Amino acid sequence: MWRIPLPTMALAITFSGCEKRNEPTDVSGQRSREMTISVASSAFEEGGMIPAKYTCDGQDVSPPLKWEGIPEGTKCIALVADDPDAPMGTWVHWVMWNIPPDVTELPENVPPDAQLSDGSRQGVTDFRRPGYGGPCPPSGTHRYYFKVYALDTMLDLPTGARKGDLLKAAEGHVLVEGQLMGRYSRR
């Protein structure tokens, strides 16, 4: 019987499915090294409950959002809000891009128009319409992530663009990002 010596090496095993679900990820789905945009809302705190007003149980209007930490060289800001706890996979609640870089907040109740007066664009959500669609979980308490990206380019996306289109167009153009997570459970 022949014995072939195997080279000695260290074996590193990565369990990608075991990562913490609440850790921030970049547009490619990889864990971010550092998030430098601070995202907040006057309607709820990080990890707090989203008031019913901003959900399908209330007025279903977008919550006010503010951010800080947009670096020089930013050409536009993009926003994605989604629910990773949806039973059929991540449910997209809001897709927005080409927000001017000097904008530091969105007011409550952003109109659900595909294009806003400042040039911002809103894509189609999983509700099959542009603009914000509030939390409406079928059961249990879900997490909702409001992710803000500072991009080094304007995005040339068509009307009807979705989250996947935005993330693909933003690949390689994200300067920094940040997120705010809120929770919601139906009454």
N, C-alpha and C positions, 0 to 999 in steps of 0.2 A: 504494500500500500504506500502510495506516495503522499507525502505531506508537503503542501505548498505553504510556505510562511506568508501570512497576511501582513500587510504593512500596519504598523501601529499608528492609530490616529484617534483623535477625539471625535466623537459623534455628537452632533448637536441636533436635537429634535425640537421642532417647533410645532405647537398645537395651535393652528390659526383659529380653530373653532372654539378655543377656550379663553379667548381674550375677553376682558371686561367689556360688556356691551355699551357702557356709558362713557368710554374713553373717546375723546375727539378723534375724528378721522378726516383725512384730506379728501379731495375730490376723487382720488383713485381708490379710496377705501382703506388706505394705509394709515396707521396711527401717526398723528402729527407729532413732530418733535417739539414744537412750541406753538402755542396759540397766543397771539399778541393782540387780537381785537377783543375788547371787552364788550359784551352784548348784555343789555339789560332791558327791562320793561317796568313801567310804573304800575302795571296791572298785576304782576306776579313776580315772585322772587325765583332765583335759580333753584330748581327742584321742587318749587311750590305748585300749588293747585292753580290751574288757569280758571279764572272766573267764567261762569256759564255764559255771560254776555258774549264771549268770543267763540262760542261753540254752537252746534246745531240745536242745543237746548235753549239758546238765548237769541240774540240778534245776529249771530254768525258774522260779526264784523272783525276785521283784523285788529290785533292788539297793538298798542303803541310800542315801538322798539327804538332803542338808542344804542349807538356804538361809539367806541373811542379806540384810537390806535391805528388809524389808517395811515400808512407810510407815504412818503414822497414817492412819486412815480406811479401812483395809482391812477389808472385811467377810468375805471368804473368799479362799482360795487355790485355784487350779486348776492342773492338771498335764496335759500331753499329751506322750507319747513316740511318736516315729514315725521311719520309715526312708525318706528321700527317694530312696534308690538302688534301691528295689524295681523289678523289671522292668515291673510293670503300673501304676506310679505309686506315690505315697507310701503306705506300709503303716503302719497305726496299731497301736501296741503297748500303749498305756495311755491311758485317759481318766479323769480324776478331778476332782471339783469339790466345793465347799463344805467344803474343808479349813479348820478353824478358823484364824483369823489369828494366834493365838499359837503354833501348831504351827510348828516350825522344822526338822523333819526327819521322814522316813518311815523306819521300820526295814526291815531286810531281810525279805523274805517277807511283804508285806502280803497278808492273806487276800483271795481273789478274790470277795468278797461285793459285791453291788450297793450295800448300805449298811453302813457300818462303825459301831462303837459310839460314835465321836465325832461322828457326823452326816455324815461325808464320804460322798460317793457315787462309785461307779465305773460308767462307761459301758461300752458294748459296743465291743470292738476289732474289727479286721479278722479276728481269729480267731473271731468271732461269739460271744464270751462276755465277761462283765465281768471286770475285774481285769487284771493284767499278763500279757502274753504275750511271752516273750523273743525276742531275735534268732535268726533261723533262715534266713539268706540262702541262696538256691539256688546261688549261685556268687560268687566274688570277695569283696572286703572291702567291707562296707557301713558307712555312718555312721548312728548312732542319736542323735537329739536328745531330751533330756529338758527340756521347756520349762515353766517355772513362771511363773504370772501372779498378781499381786495385784489383786483386783477390789474395786470400791467397792460391790458388792451381792452378796447371796446369789442363787444361780441356782435357778430353779424348773423343773428339767428332769425329765422322766419316766424311770422305769426303762427301760433300753434306749436311752438317748440315746447318740449317737455324737460323734465329734470335730467334725463340721460343726455339729451342734446346739449343742455347747458354745461353739464359736467365734462362732457367730451370736448366742447369748445374751450373750456377753461383749463384743460390739462396743460401743464407747463407754464401757466400764466398767473397762478395764485401766488401773491406776495406774502400774505398772511391771512389768517382766518380766525374765527371765534364762533362761539355758540352759546345759546341760552336754552335750557331744558325746562319745560313745565309739564305738569301731569294733569290728567283729567279722567274722571269717571262719570258715567251717565247718572242722572238722578233716578 
